[in-house]
Amino acid sequence: MLFPAPMGALTQLWLGTSPETVDFNGKWAIPWAREGKFLGPNNVDEMGPKLWEWVEEQRKEVL
């Protein structure tokens, strides 16, 4: 998927200039000018082994 170049800076401009982002301290911003959710460390701990297993399976097909 390709998007026009101006879309690349949209989120940063929104964060830096929009009054609605004044209280965004510690929150996540995602493209395009939206608030994202942090999945939390518990989810990361669960997904780590699954990701490792998937990468190992993909590697076997290549090597």
C-alpha positions in Angstrom: 0.0 0.0 0.0 1.4 3.4 -1.0 0.1 6.6 0.3 0.9 10.2 -0.7 4.0 11.7 1.0 2.0 14.3 3.0 0.3 11.5 4.8 3.7 10.6 6.3 3.8 13.6 8.5 0.1 13.8 9.3 0.2 12.1 12.7 3.2 14.1 13.9 1.6 17.4 12.8 -1.7 16.5 14.5 0.1 15.6 17.8 2.1 18.9 17.7 -0.7 21.3 16.8 -4.1 19.9 17.7 -5.7 21.1 21.0 -7.2 17.7 21.5 -3.8 16.1 22.0 -2.8 18.4 24.9 -3.4 15.6 27.4 -1.8 12.9 25.2 1.2 12.5 27.5 2.0 8.8 27.7 -0.5 7.7 25.1 0.2 6.1 21.7 -0.5 7.7 18.4 -1.0 5.7 15.2 -1.4 6.6 11.6 -3.3 8.7 10.6 -3.9 11.1 13.5 -5.6 8.5 15.8 -5.1 7.4 19.3 -3.8 3.9 19.6 -3.9 1.3 22.3 -0.9 -0.2 24.0 -1.4 -3.9 24.3 0.5 -4.1 27.6 3.5 -6.1 28.7 1.3 -9.2 29.5 0.3 -9.5 25.9 3.9 -9.0 24.8 5.0 -11.8 27.1 2.4 -14.1 25.6 3.1 -13.2 22.0 6.9 -13.4 22.3 7.1 -17.2 22.2 4.5 -17.4 19.5 6.4 -15.0 17.3 9.7 -16.9 17.9 8.0 -20.1 16.9 6.6 -18.6 13.7 9.9 -17.0 12.7 11.7 -20.4 13.2 9.1 -22.1 11.0 9.5 -19.4 8.3 13.3 -19.8 8.5 13.2 -23.5 8.0 11.5 -23.0 4.6 14.3 -20.6 3.5 17.4 -22.2 4.8 
